[in-house]
């Protein structure tokens, strides 16, 4: 049996096939069948559980949250949520 990462990479390819407008209906049906055979989103969940939060660098997480707060494409609700998460990370009150 292939590793979780191998199955996840295969799933990515099949999902790309489903979203490609130049792909035939027959190929899309085959891709959907393969996604079901590979377990749908199960490999992604397995990989996430194996990696956990240990691979997330707190500095990069904080940087991403700060960037979200100043990104004009992020909604006010999203900016507020990013501020709250940033406050939780730093142990301070959230920024407005």
Biopython code that builds the backbone (N, CA, C, O; Angstrom):
import numpy as np
from Bio.PDB.StructureBuilder import StructureBuilder

atoms = [
    (1, "UNK", "N", (0.847, -1.180, 0.000)),
    (1, "UNK", "CA", (0.000, 0.000, 0.000)),
    (1, "UNK", "C", (0.890, 1.240, 0.000)),
    (1, "UNK", "O", (1.957, 1.236, 0.614)),
    (2, "UNK", "N", (0.467, 2.279, -0.671)),
    (2, "UNK", "CA", (1.256, 3.499, -0.757)),
    (2, "UNK", "C", (1.110, 4.329, 0.509)),
    (2, "UNK", "O", (0.171, 4.152, 1.285)),
    (3, "UNK", "N", (2.055, 5.232, 0.700)),
    (3, "UNK", "CA", (2.040, 6.069, 1.891)),
    (3, "UNK", "C", (0.888, 7.075, 1.823)),
    (3, "UNK", "O", (0.280, 7.279, 0.772)),
    (4, "UNK", "N", (0.612, 7.686, 2.953)),
    (4, "UNK", "CA", (-0.447, 8.692, 3.024)),
    (4, "UNK", "C", (-0.144, 9.849, 2.086)),
    (4, "UNK", "O", (-1.043, 10.350, 1.409)),
    (5, "UNK", "N", (1.117, 10.280, 2.038)),
    (5, "UNK", "CA", (1.485, 11.391, 1.155)),
    (5, "UNK", "C", (1.286, 11.017, -0.312)),
    (5, "UNK", "O", (0.837, 11.844, -1.105)),
    (6, "UNK", "N", (1.616, 9.775, -0.682)),
    (6, "UNK", "CA", (1.417, 9.333, -2.062)),
    (6, "UNK", "C", (-0.064, 9.348, -2.432)),
    (6, "UNK", "O", (-0.439, 9.786, -3.520)),
    (7, "UNK", "N", (-0.896, 8.866, -1.517)),
    (7, "UNK", "CA", (-2.340, 8.871, -1.785)),
    (7, "UNK", "C", (-2.870, 10.290, -1.873)),
    (7, "UNK", "O", (-3.734, 10.581, -2.700)),
    (8, "UNK", "N", (-2.361, 11.174, -1.027)),
    (8, "UNK", "CA", (-2.794, 12.568, -1.052)),
    (8, "UNK", "C", (-2.395, 13.236, -2.372)),
    (8, "UNK", "O", (-3.176, 13.995, -2.946)),
    (9, "UNK", "N", (-1.197, 12.957, -2.842)),
    (9, "UNK", "CA", (-0.757, 13.519, -4.119)),
    (9, "UNK", "C", (-1.607, 12.993, -5.273)),
    (9, "UNK", "O", (-1.938, 13.740, -6.194)),
    (10, "UNK", "N", (-1.955, 11.723, -5.225)),
    (10, "UNK", "CA", (-2.824, 11.158, -6.266)),
    (10, "UNK", "C", (-4.195, 11.835, -6.224)),
    (10, "UNK", "O", (-4.762, 12.165, -7.266)),
    (11, "UNK", "N", (-4.720, 12.037, -5.025)),
    (11, "UNK", "CA", (-6.012, 12.714, -4.875)),
    (11, "UNK", "C", (-5.977, 14.115, -5.464)),
    (11, "UNK", "O", (-6.937, 14.550, -6.100)),
    (12, "UNK", "N", (-4.884, 14.813, -5.255)),
    (12, "UNK", "CA", (-4.755, 16.163, -5.810)),
    (12, "UNK", "C", (-4.878, 16.137, -7.322)),
    (12, "UNK", "O", (-5.546, 16.986, -7.913)),
    (13, "UNK", "N", (-4.240, 15.170, -7.942)),
    (13, "UNK", "CA", (-4.327, 15.055, -9.392)),
    (13, "UNK", "C", (-5.733, 14.757, -9.864)),
    (13, "UNK", "O", (-6.197, 15.345, -10.841)),
    (14, "UNK", "N", (-6.410, 13.859, -9.192)),
    (14, "UNK", "CA", (-7.788, 13.521, -9.580)),
    (14, "UNK", "C", (-8.730, 14.693, -9.354)),
    (14, "UNK", "O", (-9.643, 14.919, -10.149)),
    (15, "UNK", "N", (-8.516, 15.436, -8.280)),
    (15, "UNK", "CA", (-9.366, 16.607, -8.038)),
    (15, "UNK", "C", (-9.118, 17.683, -9.086)),
    (15, "UNK", "O", (-10.045, 18.386, -9.489)),
    (16, "UNK", "N", (-7.879, 17.812, -9.525)),
    (16, "UNK", "CA", (-7.574, 18.765, -10.598)),
    (16, "UNK", "C", (-8.288, 18.357, -11.880)),
    (16, "UNK", "O", (-8.769, 19.210, -12.626)),
    (17, "UNK", "N", (-8.357, 17.067, -12.132)),
    (17, "UNK", "CA", (-9.061, 16.575, -13.313)),
    (17, "UNK", "C", (-10.529, 16.945, -13.256)),
    (17, "UNK", "O", (-11.111, 17.331, -14.270)),
    (18, "UNK", "N", (-11.136, 16.833, -12.087)),
    (18, "UNK", "CA", (-12.545, 17.178, -11.942)),
    (18, "UNK", "C", (-12.805, 18.657, -12.229)),
    (18, "UNK", "O", (-13.870, 19.013, -12.735)),
    (19, "UNK", "N", (-11.845, 19.511, -11.911)),
    (19, "UNK", "CA", (-12.027, 20.951, -12.065)),
    (19, "UNK", "C", (-11.515, 21.503, -13.385)),
    (19, "UNK", "O", (-11.623, 22.703, -13.635)),
    (20, "UNK", "N", (-10.964, 20.652, -14.224)),
    (20, "UNK", "CA", (-10.416, 21.095, -15.505)),
    (20, "UNK", "C", (-11.530, 21.123, -16.549)),
    (20, "UNK", "O", (-12.113, 20.080, -16.844)),
    (21, "UNK", "N", (-11.840, 22.297, -17.116)),
    (21, "UNK", "CA", (-12.925, 22.373, -18.104)),
    (21, "UNK", "C", (-12.601, 21.659, -19.421)),
    (21, "UNK", "O", (-13.504, 21.390, -20.213)),
    (22, "UNK", "N", (-11.330, 21.353, -19.661)),
    (22, "UNK", "CA", (-10.932, 20.684, -20.898)),
    (22, "UNK", "C", (-10.934, 19.168, -20.789)),
    (22, "UNK", "O", (-10.542, 18.479, -21.731)),
    (23, "UNK", "N", (-11.370, 18.641, -19.653)),
    (23, "UNK", "CA", (-11.387, 17.205, -19.414)),
    (23, "UNK", "C", (-12.738, 16.624, -19.804)),
    (23, "UNK", "O", (-13.782, 17.221, -19.542)),
    (24, "UNK", "N", (-12.705, 15.449, -20.435)),
    (24, "UNK", "CA", (-13.952, 14.814, -20.874)),
    (24, "UNK", "C", (-14.769, 14.326, -19.680)),
    (24, "UNK", "O", (-14.240, 14.147, -18.583)),
    (25, "UNK", "N", (-16.047, 14.118, -19.906)),
    (25, "UNK", "CA", (-16.931, 13.609, -18.850)),
    (25, "UNK", "C", (-16.485, 12.223, -18.398)),
    (25, "UNK", "O", (-16.566, 11.890, -17.215)),
    (26, "UNK", "N", (-16.017, 11.425, -19.341)),
    (26, "UNK", "CA", (-15.557, 10.073, -19.000)),
    (26, "UNK", "C", (-14.350, 10.138, -18.061)),
    (26, "UNK", "O", (-14.272, 9.379, -17.095)),
    (27, "UNK", "N", (-13.418, 11.037, -18.342)),
    (27, "UNK", "CA", (-12.243, 11.192, -17.478)),
    (27, "UNK", "C", (-12.650, 11.699, -16.105)),
    (27, "UNK", "O", (-12.083, 11.286, -15.093)),
    (28, "UNK", "N", (-13.636, 12.594, -16.067)),
    (28, "UNK", "CA", (-14.109, 13.112, -14.782)),
    (28, "UNK", "C", (-14.788, 12.013, -13.963)),
    (28, "UNK", "O", (-14.631, 11.955, -12.743)),
    (29, "UNK", "N", (-15.537, 11.150, -14.631)),
    (29, "UNK", "CA", (-16.184, 10.036, -13.928)),
    (29, "UNK", "C", (-15.120, 9.090, -13.371)),
    (29, "UNK", "O", (-15.244, 8.604, -12.247)),
    (30, "UNK", "N", (-14.085, 8.832, -14.154)),
    (30, "UNK", "CA", (-12.999, 7.966, -13.702)),
    (30, "UNK", "C", (-12.280, 8.601, -12.513)),
    (30, "UNK", "O", (-11.957, 7.915, -11.543)),
    (31, "UNK", "N", (-12.030, 9.905, -12.588)),
    (31, "UNK", "CA", (-11.357, 10.599, -11.492)),
    (31, "UNK", "C", (-12.193, 10.533, -10.219)),
    (31, "UNK", "O", (-11.653, 10.315, -9.134)),
    (32, "UNK", "N", (-13.502, 10.719, -10.341)),
    (32, "UNK", "CA", (-14.377, 10.654, -9.166)),
    (32, "UNK", "C", (-14.353, 9.260, -8.553)),
    (32, "UNK", "O", (-14.343, 9.120, -7.330)),
    (33, "UNK", "N", (-14.343, 8.236, -9.389)),
    (33, "UNK", "CA", (-14.281, 6.863, -8.887)),
    (33, "UNK", "C", (-12.965, 6.614, -8.152)),
    (33, "UNK", "O", (-12.946, 5.940, -7.122)),
    (34, "UNK", "N", (-11.877, 7.152, -8.675)),
    (34, "UNK", "CA", (-10.578, 6.970, -8.028)),
    (34, "UNK", "C", (-10.519, 7.727, -6.698)),
    (34, "UNK", "O", (-9.928, 7.236, -5.736)),
    (35, "UNK", "N", (-11.120, 8.902, -6.636)),
    (35, "UNK", "CA", (-11.161, 9.661, -5.384)),
    (35, "UNK", "C", (-11.878, 8.851, -4.317)),
    (35, "UNK", "O", (-11.419, 8.768, -3.177)),
    (36, "UNK", "N", (-12.994, 8.259, -4.684)),
    (36, "UNK", "CA", (-13.745, 7.435, -3.736)),
    (36, "UNK", "C", (-12.945, 6.206, -3.323)),
    (36, "UNK", "O", (-12.966, 5.809, -2.158)),
    (37, "UNK", "N", (-12.238, 5.604, -4.279)),
    (37, "UNK", "CA", (-11.443, 4.414, -3.995)),
    (37, "UNK", "C", (-10.269, 4.740, -3.063)),
    (37, "UNK", "O", (-9.884, 3.916, -2.234)),
    (38, "UNK", "N", (-9.707, 5.933, -3.202)),
    (38, "UNK", "CA", (-8.577, 6.330, -2.371)),
    (38, "UNK", "C", (-9.001, 6.836, -0.990)),
    (38, "UNK", "O", (-8.150, 7.103, -0.141)),
    (39, "UNK", "N", (-10.286, 6.967, -0.764)),
    (39, "UNK", "CA", (-10.762, 7.341, 0.563)),
    (39, "UNK", "C", (-11.176, 8.786, 0.714)),
    (39, "UNK", "O", (-11.279, 9.275, 1.839)),
    (40, "UNK", "N", (-11.414, 9.481, -0.370)),
    (40, "UNK", "CA", (-11.877, 10.868, -0.285)),
    (40, "UNK", "C", (-10.885, 11.758, 0.423)),
    (40, "UNK", "O", (-9.728, 11.847, 0.012)),
    (41, "UNK", "N", (-11.321, 12.425, 1.491)),
    (41, "UNK", "CA", (-10.448, 13.335, 2.242)),
    (41, "UNK", "C", (-9.712, 12.639, 3.379)),
    (41, "UNK", "O", (-8.970, 13.286, 4.118)),
    (42, "UNK", "N", (-9.902, 11.347, 3.529)),
    (42, "UNK", "CA", (-9.267, 10.627, 4.632)),
    (42, "UNK", "C", (-7.739, 10.750, 4.622)),
    (42, "UNK", "O", (-7.164, 10.978, 5.687)),
    (43, "UNK", "N", (-7.048, 10.613, 3.482)),
    (43, "UNK", "CA", (-5.581, 10.743, 3.524)),
    (43, "UNK", "C", (-5.120, 12.115, 4.010)),
    (43, "UNK", "O", (-4.118, 12.218, 4.718)),
    (44, "UNK", "N", (-5.847, 13.170, 3.633)),
    (44, "UNK", "CA", (-5.473, 14.514, 4.084)),
    (44, "UNK", "C", (-5.611, 14.607, 5.600)),
    (44, "UNK", "O", (-4.747, 15.176, 6.266)),
    (45, "UNK", "N", (-6.679, 14.058, 6.144)),
    (45, "UNK", "CA", (-6.881, 14.083, 7.590)),
    (45, "UNK", "C", (-5.814, 13.267, 8.304)),
    (45, "UNK", "O", (-5.324, 13.667, 9.360)),
    (46, "UNK", "N", (-5.449, 12.109, 7.721)),
    (46, "UNK", "CA", (-4.402, 11.278, 8.314)),
    (46, "UNK", "C", (-3.078, 12.024, 8.352)),
    (46, "UNK", "O", (-2.375, 12.008, 9.362)),
    (47, "UNK", "N", (-2.743, 12.678, 7.244)),
    (47, "UNK", "CA", (-1.483, 13.405, 7.167)),
    (47, "UNK", "C", (-1.481, 14.565, 8.159)),
    (47, "UNK", "O", (-0.472, 14.812, 8.821)),
    (48, "UNK", "N", (-2.588, 15.270, 8.265)),
    (48, "UNK", "CA", (-2.685, 16.377, 9.215)),
    (48, "UNK", "C", (-2.495, 15.866, 10.641)),
    (48, "UNK", "O", (-1.792, 16.486, 11.440)),
    (49, "UNK", "N", (-3.120, 14.741, 10.953)),
    (49, "UNK", "CA", (-3.001, 14.181, 12.300)),
    (49, "UNK", "C", (-1.581, 13.716, 12.592)),
    (49, "UNK", "O", (-1.108, 13.827, 13.723)),
    (50, "UNK", "N", (-0.895, 13.191, 11.567)),
    (50, "UNK", "CA", (0.490, 12.764, 11.755)),
    (50, "UNK", "C", (1.405, 13.952, 12.012)),
    (50, "UNK", "O", (2.284, 13.897, 12.873)),
    (51, "UNK", "N", (1.193, 15.018, 11.264)),
    (51, "UNK", "CA", (2.043, 16.196, 11.388)),
    (51, "UNK", "C", (1.664, 17.039, 12.590)),
    (51, "UNK", "O", (2.534, 17.526, 13.312)),
    (52, "UNK", "N", (0.360, 17.212, 12.806)),
    (52, "UNK", "CA", (-0.115, 18.012, 13.920)),
    (52, "UNK", "C", (0.357, 19.455, 13.824)),
    (52, "UNK", "O", (0.754, 19.912, 12.752)),
    (53, "UNK", "N", (0.315, 20.156, 14.917)),
    (53, "UNK", "CA", (0.728, 21.555, 14.960)),
    (53, "UNK", "C", (2.235, 21.695, 15.127)),
    (53, "UNK", "O", (2.756, 22.809, 15.073)),
    (54, "UNK", "N", (2.940, 20.597, 15.327)),
    (54, "UNK", "CA", (4.379, 20.665, 15.575)),
    (54, "UNK", "C", (5.144, 21.244, 14.394)),
    (54, "UNK", "O", (6.225, 21.802, 14.580)),
    (55, "UNK", "N", (4.607, 21.125, 13.181)),
    (55, "UNK", "CA", (5.324, 21.614, 12.008)),
    (55, "UNK", "C", (5.013, 23.076, 11.709)),
    (55, "UNK", "O", (5.592, 23.649, 10.787)),
    (56, "UNK", "N", (4.121, 23.681, 12.463)),
    (56, "UNK", "CA", (3.771, 25.072, 12.220)),
    (56, "UNK", "C", (4.682, 25.976, 13.037)),
    (56, "UNK", "O", (4.691, 25.926, 14.267)),
    (57, "UNK", "N", (5.446, 26.801, 12.333)),
    (57, "UNK", "CA", (6.338, 27.742, 12.986)),
    (57, "UNK", "C", (5.503, 28.905, 13.520)),
    (57, "UNK", "O", (4.853, 29.596, 12.736)),
    (58, "UNK", "N", (5.505, 29.139, 14.832)),
    (58, "UNK", "CA", (4.673, 30.202, 15.419)),
    (58, "UNK", "C", (4.951, 31.577, 14.817)),
    (58, "UNK", "O", (4.041, 32.399, 14.707)),
    (59, "UNK", "N", (6.193, 31.835, 14.429)),
    (59, "UNK", "CA", (6.529, 33.126, 13.831)),
    (59, "UNK", "C", (5.829, 33.289, 12.487)),
    (59, "UNK", "O", (5.329, 34.369, 12.170)),
    (60, "UNK", "N", (5.793, 32.229, 11.708)),
    (60, "UNK", "CA", (5.134, 32.288, 10.397)),
    (60, "UNK", "C", (3.614, 32.379, 10.541)),
    (60, "UNK", "O", (2.949, 33.064, 9.765)),
    (61, "UNK", "N", (3.080, 31.689, 11.529)),
    (61, "UNK", "CA", (1.638, 31.771, 11.783)),
    (61, "UNK", "C", (1.264, 33.203, 12.145)),
    (61, "UNK", "O", (0.294, 33.753, 11.623)),
    (62, "UNK", "N", (2.039, 33.797, 13.041)),
    (62, "UNK", "CA", (1.770, 35.178, 13.450)),
    (62, "UNK", "C", (1.911, 36.121, 12.266)),
    (62, "UNK", "O", (1.120, 37.053, 12.124)),
    (63, "UNK", "N", (2.900, 35.896, 11.417)),
    (63, "UNK", "CA", (3.081, 36.730, 10.232)),
    (63, "UNK", "C", (1.901, 36.636, 9.284)),
    (63, "UNK", "O", (1.471, 37.640, 8.716)),
    (64, "UNK", "N", (1.381, 35.440, 9.114)),
    (64, "UNK", "CA", (0.210, 35.255, 8.255)),
    (64, "UNK", "C", (-1.025, 35.947, 8.806)),
    (64, "UNK", "O", (-1.815, 36.522, 8.058)),
    (65, "UNK", "N", (-1.182, 35.887, 10.119)),
    (65, "UNK", "CA", (-2.322, 36.553, 10.747)),
    (65, "UNK", "C", (-2.210, 38.072, 10.633)),
    (65, "UNK", "O", (-3.207, 38.757, 10.402)),
    (66, "UNK", "N", (-0.988, 38.598, 10.798)),
    (66, "UNK", "CA", (-0.773, 40.040, 10.648)),
    (66, "UNK", "C", (-1.044, 40.472, 9.213)),
    (66, "UNK", "O", (-1.638, 41.522, 8.971)),
    (67, "UNK", "N", (-0.601, 39.649, 8.262)),
    (67, "UNK", "CA", (-0.832, 39.964, 6.854)),
    (67, "UNK", "C", (-2.324, 39.974, 6.540)),
    (67, "UNK", "O", (-2.793, 40.821, 5.780)),
    (68, "UNK", "N", (-3.064, 39.047, 7.117)),
    (68, "UNK", "CA", (-4.507, 38.993, 6.890)),
    (68, "UNK", "C", (-5.192, 40.254, 7.398)),
    (68, "UNK", "O", (-6.170, 40.714, 6.809)),
    (69, "UNK", "N", (-4.683, 40.805, 8.478)),
    (69, "UNK", "CA", (-5.286, 42.009, 9.050)),
    (69, "UNK", "C", (-5.117, 43.230, 8.147)),
    (69, "UNK", "O", (-5.947, 44.139, 8.185)),
    (70, "UNK", "N", (-4.058, 43.266, 7.338)),
    (70, "UNK", "CA", (-3.832, 44.429, 6.477)),
    (70, "UNK", "C", (-4.164, 44.154, 5.007)),
    (70, "UNK", "O", (-3.979, 45.025, 4.158)),
    (71, "UNK", "N", (-4.647, 42.957, 4.707)),
    (71, "UNK", "CA", (-4.985, 42.591, 3.333)),
    (71, "UNK", "C", (-6.360, 43.156, 2.972)),
    (71, "UNK", "O", (-7.346, 42.840, 3.638)),
    (72, "UNK", "N", (-6.443, 43.999, 1.914)),
    (72, "UNK", "CA", (-7.742, 44.575, 1.545)),
    (72, "UNK", "C", (-8.742, 43.531, 1.026)),
    (72, "UNK", "O", (-9.939, 43.809, 0.950)),
    (73, "UNK", "N", (-8.268, 42.353, 0.675)),
    (73, "UNK", "CA", (-9.157, 41.298, 0.190)),
    (73, "UNK", "C", (-9.798, 40.473, 1.287)),
    (73, "UNK", "O", (-10.614, 39.594, 1.011)),
    (74, "UNK", "N", (-9.433, 40.754, 2.535)),
    (74, "UNK", "CA", (-9.979, 40.012, 3.673)),
    (74, "UNK", "C", (-11.120, 40.826, 4.274)),
    (74, "UNK", "O", (-10.995, 42.035, 4.464)),
    (75, "UNK", "N", (-12.224, 40.160, 4.569)),
    (75, "UNK", "CA", (-13.392, 40.844, 5.147)),
    (75, "UNK", "C", (-13.078, 41.357, 6.546)),
    (75, "UNK", "O", (-12.114, 40.929, 7.180)),
    (76, "UNK", "N", (-13.909, 42.281, 7.012)),
    (76, "UNK", "CA", (-13.748, 42.809, 8.374)),
    (76, "UNK", "C", (-13.865, 41.685, 9.399)),
    (76, "UNK", "O", (-13.142, 41.664, 10.395)),
    (77, "UNK", "N", (-14.773, 40.759, 9.148)),
    (77, "UNK", "CA", (-14.945, 39.626, 10.061)),
    (77, "UNK", "C", (-13.663, 38.780, 10.075)),
    (77, "UNK", "O", (-13.225, 38.333, 11.136)),
    (78, "UNK", "N", (-13.068, 38.565, 8.906)),
    (78, "UNK", "CA", (-11.827, 37.800, 8.821)),
    (78, "UNK", "C", (-10.672, 38.495, 9.516)),
    (78, "UNK", "O", (-9.856, 37.861, 10.184)),
    (79, "UNK", "N", (-10.615, 39.820, 9.349)),
    (79, "UNK", "CA", (-9.563, 40.598, 10.020)),
    (79, "UNK", "C", (-9.717, 40.523, 11.539)),
    (79, "UNK", "O", (-8.734, 40.418, 12.273)),
    (80, "UNK", "N", (-10.954, 40.578, 11.987)),
    (80, "UNK", "CA", (-11.208, 40.495, 13.430)),
    (80, "UNK", "C", (-10.808, 39.118, 13.961)),
    (80, "UNK", "O", (-10.193, 39.013, 15.022)),
    (81, "UNK", "N", (-11.161, 38.063, 13.219)),
    (81, "UNK", "CA", (-10.808, 36.705, 13.632)),
    (81, "UNK", "C", (-9.292, 36.528, 13.661)),
    (81, "UNK", "O", (-8.758, 35.885, 14.565)),
    (82, "UNK", "N", (-8.595, 37.100, 12.669)),
    (82, "UNK", "CA", (-7.135, 37.017, 12.643)),
    (82, "UNK", "C", (-6.544, 37.732, 13.854)),
    (82, "UNK", "O", (-5.586, 37.249, 14.459)),
    (83, "UNK", "N", (-7.114, 38.882, 14.206)),
    (83, "UNK", "CA", (-6.643, 39.615, 15.378)),
    (83, "UNK", "C", (-6.848, 38.832, 16.661)),
    (83, "UNK", "O", (-5.995, 38.841, 17.549)),
    (84, "UNK", "N", (-7.977, 38.157, 16.752)),
    (84, "UNK", "CA", (-8.247, 37.353, 17.949)),
    (84, "UNK", "C", (-7.268, 36.185, 18.056)),
    (84, "UNK", "O", (-6.755, 35.896, 19.137)),
    (85, "UNK", "N", (-7.012, 35.516, 16.932)),
    (85, "UNK", "CA", (-6.067, 34.392, 16.938)),
    (85, "UNK", "C", (-4.662, 34.873, 17.264)),
    (85, "UNK", "O", (-3.917, 34.211, 17.987)),
    (86, "UNK", "N", (-4.308, 36.035, 16.721)),
    (86, "UNK", "CA", (-2.987, 36.607, 16.997)),
    (86, "UNK", "C", (-2.863, 36.932, 18.487)),
    (86, "UNK", "O", (-1.817, 36.698, 19.092)),
    (87, "UNK", "N", (-3.929, 37.471, 19.070)),
    (87, "UNK", "CA", (-3.935, 37.745, 20.498)),
    (87, "UNK", "C", (-3.790, 36.487, 21.322)),
    (87, "UNK", "O", (-3.107, 36.491, 22.346)),
    (88, "UNK", "N", (-4.423, 35.406, 20.891)),
    (88, "UNK", "CA", (-4.313, 34.141, 21.604)),
    (88, "UNK", "C", (-2.894, 33.599, 21.539)),
    (88, "UNK", "O", (-2.382, 33.053, 22.517)),
    (89, "UNK", "N", (-2.258, 33.755, 20.375)),
    (89, "UNK", "CA", (-0.881, 33.287, 20.212)),
    (89, "UNK", "C", (0.095, 34.037, 21.104)),
    (89, "UNK", "O", (0.999, 33.448, 21.697)),
    (90, "UNK", "N", (-0.104, 35.344, 21.189)),
    (90, "UNK", "CA", (0.819, 36.176, 21.944)),
    (90, "UNK", "C", (0.425, 36.312, 23.410)),
    (90, "UNK", "O", (1.211, 36.796, 24.223)),
    (91, "UNK", "N", (-0.784, 35.888, 23.747)),
    (91, "UNK", "CA", (-1.251, 36.000, 25.118)),
    (91, "UNK", "C", (-1.704, 37.393, 25.480)),
    (91, "UNK", "O", (-1.833, 37.728, 26.658)),
    (92, "UNK", "N", (-1.946, 38.206, 24.466)),
    (92, "UNK", "CA", (-2.359, 39.593, 24.688)),
    (92, "UNK", "C", (-3.801, 39.783, 24.250)),
    (92, "UNK", "O", (-4.440, 38.868, 23.730)),
    (93, "UNK", "N", (-4.299, 40.998, 24.475)),
    (93, "UNK", "CA", (-5.640, 41.346, 24.014)),
    (93, "UNK", "C", (-5.586, 41.456, 22.499)),
    (93, "UNK", "O", (-4.575, 41.893, 21.949)),
    (94, "UNK", "N", (-6.668, 41.065, 21.807)),
    (94, "UNK", "CA", (-6.683, 41.123, 20.348)),
    (94, "UNK", "C", (-6.618, 42.563, 19.836)),
    (94, "UNK", "O", (-7.142, 43.491, 20.452)),
    (95, "UNK", "N", (-5.943, 42.715, 18.665)),
    (95, "UNK", "CA", (-5.859, 44.018, 18.035)),
    (95, "UNK", "C", (-7.133, 44.309, 17.290)),
    (95, "UNK", "O", (-7.769, 43.391, 16.773)),
    (96, "UNK", "N", (-7.524, 45.565, 17.222)),
    (96, "UNK", "CA", (-8.740, 45.968, 16.486)),
    (96, "UNK", "C", (-8.355, 46.513, 15.143)),
    (96, "UNK", "O", (-9.223, 46.909, 14.365)),
]
sb = StructureBuilder()
sb.init_structure("model")
sb.init_model(0)
sb.init_chain("A")
sb.init_seg("    ")
for serial, (resi, resn, name, xyz) in enumerate(atoms, 1):
    if name == "N":
        sb.init_residue(resn, " ", resi, " ")
    sb.init_atom(name, np.array(xyz, "f"), 0.0, 1.0, " ", f" {name:<3s}", serial, name[0])
structure = sb.get_structure()
